[in-house]
């Protein structure tokens, strides 16, 4: 479902009418004529396909859907205000006393321009992405800079460079627009129109285990709700989450949490094991020692991942004593590549048992007789602290928890000790 960012002026008018219970009083508050105020409310109701107010002789009273929508809009406008204050302070401008008045001048067009240019670092490319001319983008960003009294973009040899203020305020604008979208999804839900979307980043283990079942269950109950699943490097997926490009990140959790603006929820744990190709010499041995493992080259997940940390805790000291030890280690985030390398060489790897369960069952990979101490790896959901899921989105979270638990129980009953 394509969501169009609403007109900020219309949203402020909506809140003013709700507060004053009168078109006339609201018009005075927002410095517009009564016809313009009435028209703004009508356009907003048309875009949401709902009635935001119950009209009577005694005044304008917010409807049930209007009350729900107002909660989200207040949150969105607060995010913009807080973002503006942080952006101003980032340029060492302490006096932000006028910012609450200044943000009332900011338009949706200006915020769209800021997000587009900050993302691409190129006015021409940003213009193509949002479908407006470069001159319009230049004007919108300059006007926004003038309103807040700060600089967002500077010219450099390779194009343009975003200031810290631009990064801060673009992130706030994006999160505010997401909050507005959440409001429209909740309005639709109240009218039994279950349309909306959830975007998530997903790491390999979740994709291969409980996520498909959770998606199928959710899609059966909410067939018109769109799901976007992206894969990639953890750092990229985390960045998308923090800046509002996705709602969830599903996969191995980090200790400590990777950022103070996200929260992590463990939904099951996966155990690590040492694996090799089916013809590896160690496959025929029991009670394998760390010293024996250190004699072989390895293929492992990239440094900085929980799996690499486990590998380093077991073998790091021993391997570092060997000459040119780094050349004996291949790092890759591709599970398919890792498995193919293991099959065709005498390399070893450390990986979640769940990820190679089918391969060990088929005999294409072998789990070695070596117990990885402290081998439980927490798998779960990472979310923004500020994210408040809709009722429908909460149903998807419940499906994730349910199927993660079912999957863990299945693996517990199925996996042999060795």
N, C-alpha and C positions, 0 to 999 in steps of 0.2 A: 504494500500500500504506500503510495507516494504521499508524503506529508509536506504541505506547504507552510513555511513559517508564517505565523499570523502577524498582522499589523500591530506593532507595539502600542500605537496610539489607541487603537480599538480596545486593546486589553486594559489600558489605563482608564478608558472611559467606562468599560464594563465594571471595573472595581469601584469607580466613583459613583455610578448609579446604584450599585449594591449598597454602598455605604450611606448614601443620602436618601435612597428610596424615591428618588425624584429625577426626572430628566432635566427639569429646569435647574435645580440645585447642582446637579452633576455638570451641566453645561457651564455654569459659573466657575466651578472648581477647575475644569480643564480648559477654560477660556475658549469655548466654542459656542456656536449658536445652538439653540434647541433642535432645529432640523438636522444639523450636522451630527449632533449627539445621537438623535433617534436613528439616523441612517447608519451610523457606526455600529450600534447595537444590532440593527437588522442584518447588516453584512456579516457580523460575527455569528449570529444565530444561523444564518444561511450556510455559512461555511461548516458549522458543526452539525447542521441538520437537527437542531433541537431548539427548545424554548428555554432561554436563560432566566426569564422573569415572568411572574404572574402579574398581569396588569389589573388594577382596580382603581376606583375613584379616589381611594385614600393613598395610593402611591404604587410604586414598582417594588415588588417583593421577589427576591431571588428564588428560583425554583430549586427542586432537588438536584437536578443536573447542574444548574448554575452554581450551587454550593460546592459540589464536588469539583467542578472546573476551577472555581475560584481558589481552592487550596493549592492547586498546581500552579496557577498563574502567579499567586503571591510568592510561591517558592521560586519561580522562574525570575521574577523581577528582583527578588532579593539576591539571587545569584549574580545578576547583572550588576547590581549596586555594589556588592561585595567585591566582585571582580574589578570594577572600576577603581575602587579604593586601593586594592592591592596593586593594580597597574600604576596608579599615581605614586604610591609609596615606593615602588620599585625604581623609580627615577629620582629617588631622594627628595621628593616634593612632599613635605610633611603636611602642608596645609591642604586638606581635602574637605574643608568645611562646606564648600559649595557643591560637592559632588552629588548630593541627593537632588539638588535642583538641576544640575547639569545633565544627569542621566535621563531626565524627562524629555530632553531634546533629541536623544538618540533614536534612530529609526531602524526598522528591520533591514532596510536596504544597506545601511552602513555596517551593521553587524555581519550581514551576508558577505559584504565586500571584504571585511577584515578577515573573516574565516577563510575565504577563498584565496586571498593573496598570501596570508600567513602560511597556508598549507603548501602552496606551489612555489612561493618565493619568486613569482614571475607574473607581472600584470597581464601579459598577453595570454598565457596559459590559463590564468585564473578567469579571465574574461570569457574564454572559450568554454570553460567548465560550467560557468553560471549563466552563460548566454547573454552577456551584456558587454558593451564596448569598454576598451581600455580607459577612455577618457572619463566614462561614468565611474569606473572603479577608482581612478585617481581622485576624482572629485569627492566620492563617498568617504574614502580613507582620510583625505585631507580635512574634510568637514568633521569627521570623528576625532581626529587629532586636535582640532581647534576647540571642540566642545570640552574635551578633557584636559587640554593644555599639555599634552605629552606627545612624544614622537614614537610612531609605530614602525616606520620603515625608512631605511637609509640606502642610498645608492652605493654599490661597491663595484669592483671591476667585473665580477661575474654576474651581476644583476642587482638584486636588492637583498637586504639583510633585515630580518625581524629583530626588533628590540625585545628585551625581557618583558617590557610592558605589553607588547603585541602578543607574545606567547601566553601571558597570563590572561589578558582580556579575551583573546580568541578562544581559549579553553573555556572561560566562563560563559561566553556567548553560545558556544556549542552545547554546553551542559544546560543552559537556560532553554534553548530550543528543544532539547530532548525532553525537558520537563513539560513544556507546552504540548509536545506530542503525546506524552503520557496522559495529560489531561484530556486530549481528544479521544484517546483509546478508552478512558474510563467513561466518558460521555457515551461513546458507542456501546460499551458494555451495558450501561443502564438501560439502553434501548434494545437490548438483545441483538446488537450488531457486533459480534465478536470478531472485529477486524483490528489489526495492529501488527506489530512485529517484535521479534526478539533477535538481537544480533549477538553472536558469541564467538569467542576464540576458543579453539580446542586443541589440546595436545594429543599425541598419538595414542596413549593408553586408553583414554576416554572414548576416542573414536572407534576403537576396536573392541570395546567391552560394553558398558552399560548405556552409552549415549544413544545408539540406534533404537533400542527398545523404548527409552524415554521419549524420543521424538515420535515414534510410531503411536504410542499411547496418547500423547498430547495432540497430535494431528488428527486422530480419530475423534477427539472431543471438540477440537477447535479447527475445523478444516479451512477456515478463511484467515487464520492467523499465519503470518509469514515468518519463517525461520531462516536466518542467515548463519551459516557455519563457516568460519574461516580457520585455516591452519597456518602455521608459520613458526618463526622463532619466538621463544617465550618473551623476550624483551620487546619485540614488535607488537605482540598480542597484548602485553601489559600496557604499552603506550597507547594502543587503540582503546583499551578499556578506560584508562585514566582521562583521556581526552574526549570520551563520549562516542567514539566510533563503534563501540560494542558495549553490551550490557553485562556480559559475563565472560569469565575466563575459566575453562574447565581443564584441570590437569593437576600435575604434581604441585603441591604447595611449597612455599619457601619459608625458611626459618632464619632470621625473623621475617616478618611481612616485608615485601619489597618496597613499600611506600606507605606513608602515614595517611594517605587518602583512600586506601582500600582496606577491605576486611576479607579474611579467609575463613571458609567453613569446611572442615574435613567431613567427607561423606563415606570414605572407606580407606583402607590402607592396603598397599601392595608390597609384597616381599621381594627383595632382590636376591639374585642368584648369579653364579658364575657359569657361563656357557661357552661351548666350543662347537666346532664342526663335528660330524658323526665319527670321523676317523682320527680325531686328535689323540695323541698318545695318553693324555691324562684321563680320557674317557674310560680306560680300563683299570684305573687305580682308585683305591679308597683311601680315606684319611690323608687327603692331599694337604700339603703344607704351604704356607705363604711363600717360602723360599722357592718351592717348585713353580708356583704361579709366576714369580718374578723372572723366571728363566725364559718366558715366552713373550712375544710382542702382543700388543693389545689394540683393540678398536673400541672406543668408548664415546659416550656422549660428550659434548663440548664442556670445557672448563666453565665453572659457574653454575652448572646444573646440579640438582641433588644427587643424581647418579654418579656424576664425576666426583663429587665430594666424598661419596662412599668409597669409590675406587681409590681416591687419594689417601683416605684414612687407612685402608688396608695395605696398599702397596707403595704409597708415595715415598716413604723413607728408604725402602729397599731399592726401588728403581733409581732413585737419585744417586745412589752409590755407583751405578753402572755408567760406563763411559758412553756419552752420546745417547743417553736414555730417551730423550725426547723424540729421537728419530724412530724409536720402537713403538710409539703411540700414535695411532690415527684417531682424530676426533671428527665425528660426524653426527648431525642431528637426524639423518635419514636412517630409519629402522630397516628399511628394505636393503639399503646399501650395506649396512652393518651385518645383516644376516648373510648376504651374498659373500662378503669378505670372509666371514667365519667358515662358511661351507668350503671355500676354495683355498684355505690357508691353515696354518697352525696357530693363528691368533686366538686370543681369548677376549671375552667381554663380560661386563656386569650389566644386568638388565632386569627389569621386573619379570617375575615368573609369568604374570598374566599375559605379557606381550609376546612371549615365545611358547605359550602353552600348546597351540596347534602344531608348531614346528617340532616340539619335543615329542608330541603324540605321534607325528608322522615319521619321526626319526631323522629329520633333516638337520636338527640341532640336538646337542646333548647337554644336559645339566650335570655339572661336575659335583663330586662328593666333597664339597667344601661349604661349610655353613658361614654365611655372612652375618656377623654379629650386628645387632642393632639394625636389622635389615628392613624393618617396616618403613615404608615410604608413604607419607600421607597424600592422598588424592582428594581433591575437592573443588569447591567453587570459590573464585575470587570475584568480589564485587566492589564497586565504588561505595564508600561510606555514605555518600549523599543519595544513592539510588534508592528510591522507594518503589518497589514493583507494584504493578496493578494486580487486581485479583486474578486475572488470567495469567499474567506472568508468574504469579506466586504458584499457580497450578503447575506450571512447567517446572519450577524449582522442586515442588513436591514429587513430581515424576522422576526427576533426577535422583533425589534422595532415595526414593523407593527402589528404583532399578539398580542403583549402586549397591544398596543393601542386599538385594536379591543376587546380584552378580558376585558379591563377596562371599555370600553363603554357598553359592554354587562352587566357586573356586576352592573354598575351604573343604568342601565335601569331595572334590575331585582331585586336587593336586596331591601327588605323593610327596613324602618328605624328601626323597631323593630318587 
